[in-house]
Amino acid sequence: MRSAAVIGQNEIDEARRRLDQTQQPLYVSLSSLLKAEITEGRWAAGAQLPTIAALSERYDVARVTIRQALGVLSSAGLIEGVQGKGTFVAKNVNRRKVIELDSDWQSFLAALDGNLPELLEERKSCDLPESLRNQGKSLADYRYMKRIHRSQNEPYCVNEVYLASSYYRRAAKAFDTQMVIPVLSKLARAKLRRMKQSFRIVSADLFIAQCLDLPLNAPVGEVRRVITTRDDTIVYYGLGLYRGDSVVFNTTIDVPES
């Protein structure tokens, strides 16, 4: 019989810290932590979970909270109880897809294939943020979209996009229903010059935590992207906040010959 993964003390301490700081119901945040362990594959399909008493001691929460959290996972089809034996990870659980955001353009586009956006907010006309003014030439008008990005129906990113309105109008339906950068690549590949990316680790606020099914203050990756044309005009600016357990950022740095 397969047993659940062994979790180190540092990880347990970090989980307790997050649960202590959460503003969501405690069982909701705990269920998110346990769900992440399952969907990341650390608790394999068919693995037996620790007892309620053991989980209560591990996370320093009441047993009733453990039961509530396990109830959420059971309702989601992630775990199942076997009379007289215990609780097990469901055998048909799908591991969370990892989005690999490479420095290579084609690999980057391939990582977005099949992902879908959900619109949260939009503005039909706006300017670029002031902080972008030294990144290239700005246009008179941009389309603003705030969206949740999903892979295998699981949220992995909240993204704010400023897209040149002149490009948006050329394929409005596609931009509304698909991932923006692949559509932009198909529409204007010959005119695009480069995409600059910056990355840092930040903490999820309440809104991001709720959107991405994370505990409050969980680490998330903040990615800023600026796409410019060959005359250095900014046609796309994006600010994405990614689940830390869903995204891998790859880059290759060649060592120059001495």
CORDA-V298951 format. One record per residue. N is the residue number from 1. SS is DSSP state (h for helix, s for strand, l for the rest). PHI is phi as a letter, one per 30 degrees, with the letter a starting at -180 (* if undefined). Layout:
{{N | SS | PHI} {N | SS | PHI}}
This chain:
{{1 | l | *} {2 | l | d} {3 | s | c} {4 | l | d} {5 | l | d} {6 | l | d} {7 | l | c} {8 | l | d} {9 | h | d} {10 | h | d} {11 | h | d} {12 | h | d} {13 | h | d} {14 | h | d} {15 | h | d} {16 | h | d} {17 | h | d} {18 | h | d} {19 | h | d} {20 | h | d} {21 | h | c} {22 | l | d} {23 | l | c} {24 | l | d} {25 | l | e} {26 | h | e} {27 | h | d} {28 | h | d} {29 | h | d} {30 | h | d} {31 | h | d} {32 | h | d} {33 | h | d} {34 | h | d} {35 | h | d} {36 | h | d} {37 | h | e} {38 | h | d} {39 | h | d} {40 | l | d} {41 | l | i} {42 | l | d} {43 | l | c} {44 | l | d} {45 | l | e} {46 | l | i} {47 | l | d} {48 | s | d} {49 | l | d} {50 | l | d} {51 | l | d} {52 | h | e} {53 | h | d} {54 | h | d} {55 | h | d} {56 | h | d} {57 | h | d} {58 | h | d} {59 | h | c} {60 | l | h} {61 | l | b} {62 | l | d} {63 | h | d} {64 | h | d} {65 | h | d} {66 | h | d} {67 | h | d} {68 | h | d} {69 | h | d} {70 | h | d} {71 | h | d} {72 | h | d} {73 | h | d} {74 | h | d} {75 | h | d} {76 | l | d} {77 | l | i} {78 | l | c} {79 | s | b} {80 | s | b} {81 | s | c} {82 | s | c} {83 | l | e} {84 | l | i} {85 | l | b} {86 | s | k} {87 | s | c} {88 | s | b} {89 | s | d} {90 | l | e} {91 | l | d} {92 | l | c} {93 | l | d} {94 | l | c} {95 | l | d} {96 | l | d} {97 | l | d} {98 | l | c} {99 | s | c} {100 | s | c} {101 | s | c} {102 | s | d} {103 | l | d} {104 | l | d} {105 | h | d} {106 | h | d} {107 | h | d} {108 | h | d} {109 | h | d} {110 | h | d} {111 | h | d} {112 | h | c} {113 | l | d} {114 | l | i} {115 | l | d} {116 | s | b} {117 | s | c} {118 | s | b} {119 | s | d} {120 | s | c} {121 | s | a} {122 | s | b} {123 | s | b} {124 | s | d} {125 | s | a} {126 | s | a} {127 | l | c} {128 | l | d} {129 | l | e} {130 | h | e} {131 | h | d} {132 | h | c} {133 | l | d} {134 | l | c} {135 | l | c} {136 | l | l} {137 | s | d} {138 | l | c} {139 | l | c} {140 | l | d} {141 | l | a} {142 | s | b} {143 | s | c} {144 | s | c} {145 | s | b} {146 | s | c} {147 | s | b} {148 | s | c} {149 | s | c} {150 | s | b} {151 | s | b} {152 | l | h} {153 | l | i} {154 | s | c} {155 | s | d} {156 | s | b} {157 | s | a} {158 | s | c} {159 | s | b} {160 | s | c} {161 | s | b} {162 | s | c} {163 | s | c} {164 | s | e} {165 | h | d} {166 | h | d} {167 | h | d} {168 | h | e} {169 | h | d} {170 | h | d} {171 | h | a} {172 | h | e} {173 | h | d} {174 | h | d} {175 | h | d} {176 | h | d} {177 | h | c} {178 | l | b} {179 | l | d} {180 | h | d} {181 | h | d} {182 | h | e} {183 | h | d} {184 | h | d} {185 | h | d} {186 | h | d} {187 | h | d} {188 | h | b} {189 | h | e} {190 | h | d} {191 | h | c} {192 | s | d} {193 | s | c} {194 | s | a} {195 | s | b} {196 | s | c} {197 | s | b} {198 | s | b} {199 | s | b} {200 | s | a} {201 | s | c} {202 | s | b} {203 | s | c} {204 | l | d} {205 | l | d} {206 | h | d} {207 | h | d} {208 | h | d} {209 | h | d} {210 | h | d} {211 | h | d} {212 | l | c} {213 | l | h} {214 | l | b} {215 | l | d} {216 | l | e} {217 | l | i} {218 | l | d} {219 | s | d} {220 | s | b} {221 | s | c} {222 | s | c} {223 | s | c} {224 | s | c} {225 | s | b} {226 | s | b} {227 | s | c} {228 | s | b} {229 | s | d} {230 | l | d} {231 | l | c} {232 | l | i} {233 | s | d} {234 | s | d} {235 | s | c} {236 | s | a} {237 | s | b} {238 | s | b} {239 | s | b} {240 | s | c} {241 | s | c} {242 | s | c} {243 | s | e} {244 | l | d} {245 | l | c} {246 | l | c} {247 | s | b} {248 | s | b} {249 | s | c} {250 | s | c} {251 | l | b} {252 | l | b} {253 | l | c} {254 | l | d} {255 | l | d} {256 | l | d} {257 | l | d} {258 | l | d}}
